[in-house]
Each structure stands twice: as structure tokens, then as C-alpha cells.
Amino acid sequence: MLTKPDETTTINLWNGYEIPRLGMGCWAIGGPFYAGDTPLGWGEVDDNESVAAIHRAIELGIRFFDTASNYGAGHSEEVLGQAIGNRADIVIATKFGFATDPETKQATGAFTDPDFIRRSAETSLRRLKRERLDLFQFHLNDFPLEQSDDVFETLEKLHSEGKIDAFGWSTDYPDRAARYANRPGFVSVQHTMNVFEPVPEMIQVIERHGLISINRGPLAMGLLSGKFTVATKVGDKDVRGASLDWMVYFKDGRIAPEFAGRLEAVRELLKSGGRTLTQGALAWLWARSPRTLPIPGFRTVAQVEENAGALARGPLSPAVMKEIDAALAQLRV
């Protein structure tokens, strides 16, 4: 382990583990999958590089990996299973709700009935080569609140049976997080959060109930990596080029103009203390709340090394956080 996180960059999990407050998001390493002609993955991948990157993350102290049953139509889980297997010191979080066909790489719908949830758990256990799922998360972001009790009753049963160690909801809606915050076994909310989306209401729910805030989109789908310019266009198999309602950071495969301006307003502030832009974006999340656990995506060893390098510098200072708030507030005037 090359970096030694201090108490500002570690977090205690529901299972008693204290781990670095940084995970790795495994959507991209699943490779292409589709809804008809619409790409839902991040382009082609090299599985050997993915496995090497996972191993490098573990060498650097990373102990949390997040995936989903539909990423790459199951391929992301399979790669993680190959790389990690049933290691007890590694926590793997996965998600259920969206069905895919592994042969055609096509999305086939969203399902929440108890039989589907149980089959999803068994399939994920097999792909991940685990004896028990560490964290099993409901993947349907805006699923109707009044219909969700049956889903979490099934999760409670799986928890009591020992199939899953804990469960959560991948949702951006604070009312959905709050509904199950006190339920035994409910430990986390996975939600969008980054310097452009500070989500104060969600953080209030999480801090009030002592939940874990798993931050998806911590780099605004790559915008905060700094590798894109206004002229850069993503590939044809990349979800960032798709016309999806929730794709706000990119439009037609290029940086959305309004976010290009926001990036320039905070770029140098995020790079304070010798950080890269990526590391500053992660440091912002750690400074925002002690409950945050960002999960930046990766496809290469180099990306893992840059992400993990943020741990050595810790959170941004309160002074820099105030400057960032002021810079972004000026753009909203």
C-alpha cells in the first residue's frame, strides 16, 4: 500500500471494517451493452487491463468495488469475480433491477418481483465467485415509493438467510433514502454527487441516519478528469454520446457548454495542494461530508493510480471549499 489514509479519508463500514474512503466504480469495465441501438456502456475494454487495474487498486489499499448485474450484461461482475473472487478483505457492492441478455448484450427490462430479486442475487453470487453478497443495492432510481416496500421486504429476507450482508438503494431521491434509513440491514445510499451537484438534502438524510453516501458520478462522468475539451467527442459505443434525459454533462458526445464554464471556474481551485483535477474532485467530496465514499470509474492501471493518489492529500481545506462555492455562485447569478 503506497498511501496511508488518515482518519479524514477512512470510513467504518457496517461489517466493522475500516477502509479507505475511496472505492472503484466498475461500470466501464463491463464493456458495451445496449438498449436497442442506444449504447449503455463506455466503449470497448481490455479485460486483461481491467484485471491488472483491479489488482493495482488493491495494492494501493482500495477495499471497495461497486458494480451492477447489468453492466456489460453481467461482464463487469465476471471480471471482478476473476480478479478478486471470495477474498474476505475486499467489499464488493452490486445492484439489481435491470435485466440484460448476456448473449445479445441487450437490456430486456426492469423487474422487482421477489423471484427476480432472488435470481439476481444468485446470478451475482456466481459471477462474482462470492459466498455472500456484501452489499446488494436496488438499482431503480425513481421507483415509486409506495410500491417499494415489497422490494425491501425481499431484501430483508435475503439478509436474514445470509445471502446478503447488507442492502441499500441507488437513488437520487432523499424521500426514498429516508423511508428505509432505520430498517435493519439498510446501510447506504448510492447517489449522484460531485462539485457541480452537492445534493444538500440527500446529505442531510445520510448524516442524520449514519448511512454511507456512495457517490456515483464523482468526476461528472469524466468531465472532472480534465481530459476533455470542447472539441473532444466520445466514441460511438460510449453512453455519453447517447440522447438520454439524465445525460446532463455531455450533449451529442461533447461537453455540455454550461458545464464547460463551470469547470473552468473551479479548475485551478480543485488542483490546489499539488493535486490533479481528478484528485481535487475527490478531495472536494471528502471535505463535503465525513460520510462520503466516492466510486470513480476506471479502465486502466493509470486511472486507478491517479484516483488512489488522492488519498495521500486528503480533503480540500475549508478555505478552498469556500472559494469553490463562491466561484460557482457567481455563475448562477
Contacts in CASP RR format, 6 or more apart in sequence:
PFRMAT RR
TARGET T0000
AUTHOR 0000-0000-0000
METHOD contacts of the structure
MODEL  1
MLTKPDETTTINLWNGYEIPRLGMGCWAIGGPFYAGDTPLGWGEVDDNES
VAAIHRAIELGIRFFDTASNYGAGHSEEVLGQAIGNRADIVIATKFGFAT
DPETKQATGAFTDPDFIRRSAETSLRRLKRERLDLFQFHLNDFPLEQSDD
VFETLEKLHSEGKIDAFGWSTDYPDRAARYANRPGFVSVQHTMNVFEPVP
EMIQVIERHGLISINRGPLAMGLLSGKFTVATKVGDKDVRGASLDWMVYF
KDGRIAPEFAGRLEAVRELLKSGGRTLTQGALAWLWARSPRTLPIPGFRT
VAQVEENAGALARGPLSPAVMKEIDAALAQLRV
1 59 0 8 1.000
1 60 0 8 1.000
1 61 0 8 1.000
2 59 0 8 1.000
2 60 0 8 1.000
2 308 0 8 1.000
2 309 0 8 1.000
3 20 0 8 1.000
3 60 0 8 1.000
3 61 0 8 1.000
3 308 0 8 1.000
3 309 0 8 1.000
3 311 0 8 1.000
3 312 0 8 1.000
4 312 0 8 1.000
5 20 0 8 1.000
5 21 0 8 1.000
5 311 0 8 1.000
5 314 0 8 1.000
6 314 0 8 1.000
8 21 0 8 1.000
8 286 0 8 1.000
8 290 0 8 1.000
8 314 0 8 1.000
8 315 0 8 1.000
9 20 0 8 1.000
9 21 0 8 1.000
9 22 0 8 1.000
9 286 0 8 1.000
9 311 0 8 1.000
9 314 0 8 1.000
9 315 0 8 1.000
10 18 0 8 1.000
10 19 0 8 1.000
10 20 0 8 1.000
10 21 0 8 1.000
11 18 0 8 1.000
11 19 0 8 1.000
11 21 0 8 1.000
11 212 0 8 1.000
11 290 0 8 1.000
11 291 0 8 1.000
11 293 0 8 1.000
12 18 0 8 1.000
13 19 0 8 1.000
13 91 0 8 1.000
13 187 0 8 1.000
13 212 0 8 1.000
14 165 0 8 1.000
14 166 0 8 1.000
14 185 0 8 1.000
14 187 0 8 1.000
14 212 0 8 1.000
15 91 0 8 1.000
15 134 0 8 1.000
15 165 0 8 1.000
15 166 0 8 1.000
17 63 0 8 1.000
17 89 0 8 1.000
17 91 0 8 1.000
19 63 0 8 1.000
19 64 0 8 1.000
19 91 0 8 1.000
20 61 0 8 1.000
20 62 0 8 1.000
20 63 0 8 1.000
20 64 0 8 1.000
20 311 0 8 1.000
21 286 0 8 1.000
21 292 0 8 1.000
21 293 0 8 1.000
21 294 0 8 1.000
21 311 0 8 1.000
22 62 0 8 1.000
22 64 0 8 1.000
22 282 0 8 1.000
22 293 0 8 1.000
22 294 0 8 1.000
22 295 0 8 1.000
22 296 0 8 1.000
22 307 0 8 1.000
22 308 0 8 1.000
22 310 0 8 1.000
22 311 0 8 1.000
23 57 0 8 1.000
23 62 0 8 1.000
23 63 0 8 1.000
23 64 0 8 1.000
23 65 0 8 1.000
23 66 0 8 1.000
23 293 0 8 1.000
23 294 0 8 1.000
23 295 0 8 1.000
23 296 0 8 1.000
24 54 0 8 1.000
24 57 0 8 1.000
24 62 0 8 1.000
24 64 0 8 1.000
24 65 0 8 1.000
24 66 0 8 1.000
24 295 0 8 1.000
24 296 0 8 1.000
24 297 0 8 1.000
24 298 0 8 1.000
24 304 0 8 1.000
24 307 0 8 1.000
25 65 0 8 1.000
25 66 0 8 1.000
25 67 0 8 1.000
25 216 0 8 1.000
25 295 0 8 1.000
25 296 0 8 1.000
25 297 0 8 1.000
25 298 0 8 1.000
26 65 0 8 1.000
26 66 0 8 1.000
26 67 0 8 1.000
26 71 0 8 1.000
26 76 0 8 1.000
26 79 0 8 1.000
26 80 0 8 1.000
26 297 0 8 1.000
27 41 0 8 1.000
27 42 0 8 1.000
27 67 0 8 1.000
27 68 0 8 1.000
27 71 0 8 1.000
27 76 0 8 1.000
27 297 0 8 1.000
28 41 0 8 1.000
28 42 0 8 1.000
28 43 0 8 1.000
28 45 0 8 1.000
28 297 0 8 1.000
28 298 0 8 1.000
28 299 0 8 1.000
29 45 0 8 1.000
29 47 0 8 1.000
29 50 0 8 1.000
29 53 0 8 1.000
29 71 0 8 1.000
29 75 0 8 1.000
29 76 0 8 1.000
29 79 0 8 1.000
29 298 0 8 1.000
29 299 0 8 1.000
30 41 0 8 1.000
30 45 0 8 1.000
30 50 0 8 1.000
30 71 0 8 1.000
30 72 0 8 1.000
30 74 0 8 1.000
30 75 0 8 1.000
30 76 0 8 1.000
30 79 0 8 1.000
31 41 0 8 1.000
31 42 0 8 1.000
31 43 0 8 1.000
31 44 0 8 1.000
31 45 0 8 1.000
31 71 0 8 1.000
31 72 0 8 1.000
31 75 0 8 1.000
31 76 0 8 1.000
32 39 0 8 1.000
32 41 0 8 1.000
32 43 0 8 1.000
32 44 0 8 1.000
32 72 0 8 1.000
32 105 0 8 1.000
32 237 0 8 1.000
33 39 0 8 1.000
33 40 0 8 1.000
33 41 0 8 1.000
33 70 0 8 1.000
33 71 0 8 1.000
33 72 0 8 1.000
33 73 0 8 1.000
33 75 0 8 1.000
33 100 0 8 1.000
33 105 0 8 1.000
33 106 0 8 1.000
33 107 0 8 1.000
34 40 0 8 1.000
34 105 0 8 1.000
34 106 0 8 1.000
34 107 0 8 1.000
35 106 0 8 1.000
35 107 0 8 1.000
36 106 0 8 1.000
36 107 0 8 1.000
38 242 0 8 1.000
38 243 0 8 1.000
38 244 0 8 1.000
39 236 0 8 1.000
39 237 0 8 1.000
39 238 0 8 1.000
39 239 0 8 1.000
39 241 0 8 1.000
39 242 0 8 1.000
40 70 0 8 1.000
40 72 0 8 1.000
40 107 0 8 1.000
40 239 0 8 1.000
40 242 0 8 1.000
41 71 0 8 1.000
41 72 0 8 1.000
41 237 0 8 1.000
41 238 0 8 1.000
41 239 0 8 1.000
42 237 0 8 1.000
42 238 0 8 1.000
42 239 0 8 1.000
42 240 0 8 1.000
42 299 0 8 1.000
43 235 0 8 1.000
43 237 0 8 1.000
43 238 0 8 1.000
44 237 0 8 1.000
45 299 0 8 1.000
46 299 0 8 1.000
47 79 0 8 1.000
47 82 0 8 1.000
49 299 0 8 1.000
49 300 0 8 1.000
49 301 0 8 1.000
50 79 0 8 1.000
50 83 0 8 1.000
50 299 0 8 1.000
51 79 0 8 1.000
51 82 0 8 1.000
51 83 0 8 1.000
52 301 0 8 1.000
53 298 0 8 1.000
53 299 0 8 1.000
53 300 0 8 1.000
53 301 0 8 1.000
53 303 0 8 1.000
53 304 0 8 1.000
54 65 0 8 1.000
54 79 0 8 1.000
54 80 0 8 1.000
54 83 0 8 1.000
54 84 0 8 1.000
54 304 0 8 1.000
55 83 0 8 1.000
56 301 0 8 1.000
56 304 0 8 1.000
56 305 0 8 1.000
57 65 0 8 1.000
57 298 0 8 1.000
57 304 0 8 1.000
57 307 0 8 1.000
57 308 0 8 1.000
58 84 0 8 1.000
58 90 0 8 1.000
60 304 0 8 1.000
60 305 0 8 1.000
60 308 0 8 1.000
60 309 0 8 1.000
61 308 0 8 1.000
62 304 0 8 1.000
62 308 0 8 1.000
63 89 0 8 1.000
63 90 0 8 1.000
63 91 0 8 1.000
64 90 0 8 1.000
64 91 0 8 1.000
64 92 0 8 1.000
64 93 0 8 1.000
64 293 0 8 1.000
64 295 0 8 1.000
65 80 0 8 1.000
65 84 0 8 1.000
65 90 0 8 1.000
65 91 0 8 1.000
65 92 0 8 1.000
65 93 0 8 1.000
66 92 0 8 1.000
66 93 0 8 1.000
66 94 0 8 1.000
66 190 0 8 1.000
66 214 0 8 1.000
66 216 0 8 1.000
66 295 0 8 1.000
67 76 0 8 1.000
67 77 0 8 1.000
67 80 0 8 1.000
67 92 0 8 1.000
67 93 0 8 1.000
67 94 0 8 1.000
67 95 0 8 1.000
68 76 0 8 1.000
68 77 0 8 1.000
68 94 0 8 1.000
68 95 0 8 1.000
68 96 0 8 1.000
68 98 0 8 1.000
68 137 0 8 1.000
68 139 0 8 1.000
69 77 0 8 1.000
69 94 0 8 1.000
69 95 0 8 1.000
69 96 0 8 1.000
69 97 0 8 1.000
69 98 0 8 1.000
69 100 0 8 1.000
69 120 0 8 1.000
69 123 0 8 1.000
69 124 0 8 1.000
69 127 0 8 1.000
69 139 0 8 1.000
70 95 0 8 1.000
70 97 0 8 1.000
70 98 0 8 1.000
70 99 0 8 1.000
70 100 0 8 1.000
70 107 0 8 1.000
70 139 0 8 1.000
71 77 0 8 1.000
72 100 0 8 1.000
72 105 0 8 1.000
73 100 0 8 1.000
73 101 0 8 1.000
73 102 0 8 1.000
73 104 0 8 1.000
73 105 0 8 1.000
73 106 0 8 1.000
74 100 0 8 1.000
74 102 0 8 1.000
74 127 0 8 1.000
75 102 0 8 1.000
77 94 0 8 1.000
77 124 0 8 1.000
77 127 0 8 1.000
77 128 0 8 1.000
78 127 0 8 1.000
80 92 0 8 1.000
80 127 0 8 1.000
80 128 0 8 1.000
81 127 0 8 1.000
81 128 0 8 1.000
81 129 0 8 1.000
81 130 0 8 1.000
82 129 0 8 1.000
84 90 0 8 1.000
84 92 0 8 1.000
84 128 0 8 1.000
84 129 0 8 1.000
85 128 0 8 1.000
85 129 0 8 1.000
85 130 0 8 1.000
86 129 0 8 1.000
86 130 0 8 1.000
86 131 0 8 1.000
91 134 0 8 1.000
91 135 0 8 1.000
92 128 0 8 1.000
92 130 0 8 1.000
92 133 0 8 1.000
92 134 0 8 1.000
92 135 0 8 1.000
93 134 0 8 1.000
93 135 0 8 1.000
93 136 0 8 1.000
93 137 0 8 1.000
93 188 0 8 1.000
93 190 0 8 1.000
93 214 0 8 1.000
94 124 0 8 1.000
94 128 0 8 1.000
94 133 0 8 1.000
94 135 0 8 1.000
94 136 0 8 1.000
94 137 0 8 1.000
95 136 0 8 1.000
95 137 0 8 1.000
95 138 0 8 1.000
95 139 0 8 1.000
95 170 0 8 1.000
95 190 0 8 1.000
96 116 0 8 1.000
96 117 0 8 1.000
96 120 0 8 1.000
96 121 0 8 1.000
96 124 0 8 1.000
96 136 0 8 1.000
96 137 0 8 1.000
96 138 0 8 1.000
96 139 0 8 1.000
97 110 0 8 1.000
97 111 0 8 1.000
97 112 0 8 1.000
97 116 0 8 1.000
97 117 0 8 1.000
97 120 0 8 1.000
97 138 0 8 1.000
97 139 0 8 1.000
97 140 0 8 1.000
98 107 0 8 1.000
98 109 0 8 1.000
98 110 0 8 1.000
98 139 0 8 1.000
98 140 0 8 1.000
99 107 0 8 1.000
99 108 0 8 1.000
99 109 0 8 1.000
99 110 0 8 1.000
99 111 0 8 1.000
99 116 0 8 1.000
100 106 0 8 1.000
100 107 0 8 1.000
100 108 0 8 1.000
101 108 0 8 1.000
110 140 0 8 1.000
112 140 0 8 1.000
112 143 0 8 1.000
112 147 0 8 1.000
112 150 0 8 1.000
112 151 0 8 1.000
114 150 0 8 1.000
114 154 0 8 1.000
117 151 0 8 1.000
117 154 0 8 1.000
117 155 0 8 1.000
117 158 0 8 1.000
118 154 0 8 1.000
118 158 0 8 1.000
121 133 0 8 1.000
121 136 0 8 1.000
121 158 0 8 1.000
121 163 0 8 1.000
121 164 0 8 1.000
124 130 0 8 1.000
124 133 0 8 1.000
124 136 0 8 1.000
125 131 0 8 1.000
125 132 0 8 1.000
125 133 0 8 1.000
125 163 0 8 1.000
132 162 0 8 1.000
132 163 0 8 1.000
132 164 0 8 1.000
132 165 0 8 1.000
133 163 0 8 1.000
133 164 0 8 1.000
133 165 0 8 1.000
134 164 0 8 1.000
134 165 0 8 1.000
134 166 0 8 1.000
135 164 0 8 1.000
135 165 0 8 1.000
135 166 0 8 1.000
135 167 0 8 1.000
135 168 0 8 1.000
135 187 0 8 1.000
135 188 0 8 1.000
136 155 0 8 1.000
136 158 0 8 1.000
136 164 0 8 1.000
136 166 0 8 1.000
136 167 0 8 1.000
136 168 0 8 1.000
137 167 0 8 1.000
137 168 0 8 1.000
137 169 0 8 1.000
137 170 0 8 1.000
137 188 0 8 1.000
137 190 0 8 1.000
138 148 0 8 1.000
138 151 0 8 1.000
138 152 0 8 1.000
138 155 0 8 1.000
138 167 0 8 1.000
138 168 0 8 1.000
138 169 0 8 1.000
138 170 0 8 1.000
138 171 0 8 1.000
139 170 0 8 1.000
140 170 0 8 1.000
140 171 0 8 1.000
141 170 0 8 1.000
141 171 0 8 1.000
141 172 0 8 1.000
141 173 0 8 1.000
142 171 0 8 1.000
142 172 0 8 1.000
142 173 0 8 1.000
143 151 0 8 1.000
143 171 0 8 1.000
143 176 0 8 1.000
145 173 0 8 1.000
145 175 0 8 1.000
145 176 0 8 1.000
145 179 0 8 1.000
148 176 0 8 1.000
148 179 0 8 1.000
148 180 0 8 1.000
152 167 0 8 1.000
152 180 0 8 1.000
152 183 0 8 1.000
152 186 0 8 1.000
155 164 0 8 1.000
155 167 0 8 1.000
155 168 0 8 1.000
156 183 0 8 1.000
156 184 0 8 1.000
156 185 0 8 1.000
158 164 0 8 1.000
158 167 0 8 1.000
159 165 0 8 1.000
159 166 0 8 1.000
159 167 0 8 1.000
159 184 0 8 1.000
159 185 0 8 1.000
166 185 0 8 1.000
166 186 0 8 1.000
166 187 0 8 1.000
166 188 0 8 1.000
167 185 0 8 1.000
167 186 0 8 1.000
167 187 0 8 1.000
168 180 0 8 1.000
168 186 0 8 1.000
168 187 0 8 1.000
168 188 0 8 1.000
168 189 0 8 1.000
168 190 0 8 1.000
169 176 0 8 1.000
169 177 0 8 1.000
169 180 0 8 1.000
169 186 0 8 1.000
169 189 0 8 1.000
169 190 0 8 1.000
170 189 0 8 1.000
170 190 0 8 1.000
170 191 0 8 1.000
170 216 0 8 1.000
171 177 0 8 1.000
171 189 0 8 1.000
171 190 0 8 1.000
171 191 0 8 1.000
172 191 0 8 1.000
172 192 0 8 1.000
172 199 0 8 1.000
172 202 0 8 1.000
174 201 0 8 1.000
174 202 0 8 1.000
174 204 0 8 1.000
174 205 0 8 1.000
177 189 0 8 1.000
177 191 0 8 1.000
177 202 0 8 1.000
177 205 0 8 1.000
177 206 0 8 1.000
177 211 0 8 1.000
178 205 0 8 1.000
178 209 0 8 1.000
180 186 0 8 1.000
181 205 0 8 1.000
181 208 0 8 1.000
181 209 0 8 1.000
181 211 0 8 1.000
182 209 0 8 1.000
186 211 0 8 1.000
187 211 0 8 1.000
187 212 0 8 1.000
188 211 0 8 1.000
188 212 0 8 1.000
188 213 0 8 1.000
188 214 0 8 1.000
189 202 0 8 1.000
189 205 0 8 1.000
189 206 0 8 1.000
189 211 0 8 1.000
189 212 0 8 1.000
189 213 0 8 1.000
189 214 0 8 1.000
190 214 0 8 1.000
190 215 0 8 1.000
190 216 0 8 1.000
190 295 0 8 1.000
191 199 0 8 1.000
191 202 0 8 1.000
191 213 0 8 1.000
191 214 0 8 1.000
191 215 0 8 1.000
191 216 0 8 1.000
192 199 0 8 1.000
192 215 0 8 1.000
192 216 0 8 1.000
192 217 0 8 1.000
193 199 0 8 1.000
193 202 0 8 1.000
193 203 0 8 1.000
193 213 0 8 1.000
193 215 0 8 1.000
193 216 0 8 1.000
193 217 0 8 1.000
193 218 0 8 1.000
193 285 0 8 1.000
193 288 0 8 1.000
193 292 0 8 1.000
193 294 0 8 1.000
194 215 0 8 1.000
194 217 0 8 1.000
194 218 0 8 1.000
194 219 0 8 1.000
194 220 0 8 1.000
194 224 0 8 1.000
194 281 0 8 1.000
194 284 0 8 1.000
194 285 0 8 1.000
195 220 0 8 1.000
195 224 0 8 1.000
195 266 0 8 1.000
195 270 0 8 1.000
195 281 0 8 1.000
195 284 0 8 1.000
195 324 0 8 1.000
195 328 0 8 1.000
196 220 0 8 1.000
196 249 0 8 1.000
196 259 0 8 1.000
196 262 0 8 1.000
196 328 0 8 1.000
198 288 0 8 1.000
202 213 0 8 1.000
203 213 0 8 1.000
203 288 0 8 1.000
203 289 0 8 1.000
203 291 0 8 1.000
205 211 0 8 1.000
206 212 0 8 1.000
206 213 0 8 1.000
206 289 0 8 1.000
206 291 0 8 1.000
207 289 0 8 1.000
207 290 0 8 1.000
207 291 0 8 1.000
210 291 0 8 1.000
211 291 0 8 1.000
212 291 0 8 1.000
212 293 0 8 1.000
213 289 0 8 1.000
213 291 0 8 1.000
213 292 0 8 1.000
213 293 0 8 1.000
214 293 0 8 1.000
214 295 0 8 1.000
215 285 0 8 1.000
215 292 0 8 1.000
215 293 0 8 1.000
215 294 0 8 1.000
215 295 0 8 1.000
216 295 0 8 1.000
217 295 0 8 1.000
217 296 0 8 1.000
218 224 0 8 1.000
218 281 0 8 1.000
218 282 0 8 1.000
218 285 0 8 1.000
218 294 0 8 1.000
218 295 0 8 1.000
218 296 0 8 1.000
219 225 0 8 1.000
219 278 0 8 1.000
219 281 0 8 1.000
219 282 0 8 1.000
219 296 0 8 1.000
219 297 0 8 1.000
220 249 0 8 1.000
220 259 0 8 1.000
220 281 0 8 1.000
221 240 0 8 1.000
221 247 0 8 1.000
221 249 0 8 1.000
221 250 0 8 1.000
222 228 0 8 1.000
222 249 0 8 1.000
223 249 0 8 1.000
223 250 0 8 1.000
223 255 0 8 1.000
223 259 0 8 1.000
223 263 0 8 1.000
224 263 0 8 1.000
224 270 0 8 1.000
224 277 0 8 1.000
224 278 0 8 1.000
224 281 0 8 1.000
225 277 0 8 1.000
225 278 0 8 1.000
226 263 0 8 1.000
226 267 0 8 1.000
226 277 0 8 1.000
226 278 0 8 1.000
228 254 0 8 1.000
228 255 0 8 1.000
229 255 0 8 1.000
230 254 0 8 1.000
230 255 0 8 1.000
230 257 0 8 1.000
230 260 0 8 1.000
231 254 0 8 1.000
232 254 0 8 1.000
232 255 0 8 1.000
233 253 0 8 1.000
233 254 0 8 1.000
234 240 0 8 1.000
234 241 0 8 1.000
234 250 0 8 1.000
234 253 0 8 1.000
234 254 0 8 1.000
235 241 0 8 1.000
235 253 0 8 1.000
238 253 0 8 1.000
239 247 0 8 1.000
240 247 0 8 1.000
240 249 0 8 1.000
240 250 0 8 1.000
240 253 0 8 1.000
241 247 0 8 1.000
241 250 0 8 1.000
241 252 0 8 1.000
241 253 0 8 1.000
243 252 0 8 1.000
248 256 0 8 1.000
248 259 0 8 1.000
249 255 0 8 1.000
249 256 0 8 1.000
249 259 0 8 1.000
250 256 0 8 1.000
251 257 0 8 1.000
255 263 0 8 1.000
261 331 0 8 1.000
262 328 0 8 1.000
262 331 0 8 1.000
265 327 0 8 1.000
265 328 0 8 1.000
265 330 0 8 1.000
265 331 0 8 1.000
266 324 0 8 1.000
266 327 0 8 1.000
266 328 0 8 1.000
267 277 0 8 1.000
269 320 0 8 1.000
269 323 0 8 1.000
269 324 0 8 1.000
269 327 0 8 1.000
270 277 0 8 1.000
270 280 0 8 1.000
270 281 0 8 1.000
270 283 0 8 1.000
270 284 0 8 1.000
270 316 0 8 1.000
270 324 0 8 1.000
271 277 0 8 1.000
271 280 0 8 1.000
272 280 0 8 1.000
272 316 0 8 1.000
272 317 0 8 1.000
272 320 0 8 1.000
273 313 0 8 1.000
274 313 0 8 1.000
275 283 0 8 1.000
275 310 0 8 1.000
275 313 0 8 1.000
276 306 0 8 1.000
278 296 0 8 1.000
278 306 0 8 1.000
278 307 0 8 1.000
278 310 0 8 1.000
279 306 0 8 1.000
279 307 0 8 1.000
279 309 0 8 1.000
279 310 0 8 1.000
279 313 0 8 1.000
280 310 0 8 1.000
280 316 0 8 1.000
282 294 0 8 1.000
282 296 0 8 1.000
282 307 0 8 1.000
282 310 0 8 1.000
283 310 0 8 1.000
283 313 0 8 1.000
283 314 0 8 1.000
283 315 0 8 1.000
283 316 0 8 1.000
284 315 0 8 1.000
284 316 0 8 1.000
284 321 0 8 1.000
284 324 0 8 1.000
285 292 0 8 1.000
285 294 0 8 1.000
286 292 0 8 1.000
286 294 0 8 1.000
286 314 0 8 1.000
286 315 0 8 1.000
286 316 0 8 1.000
287 315 0 8 1.000
287 316 0 8 1.000
287 317 0 8 1.000
287 318 0 8 1.000
287 321 0 8 1.000
288 321 0 8 1.000
296 303 0 8 1.000
296 307 0 8 1.000
297 303 0 8 1.000
297 307 0 8 1.000
298 304 0 8 1.000
298 307 0 8 1.000
316 324 0 8 1.000
END
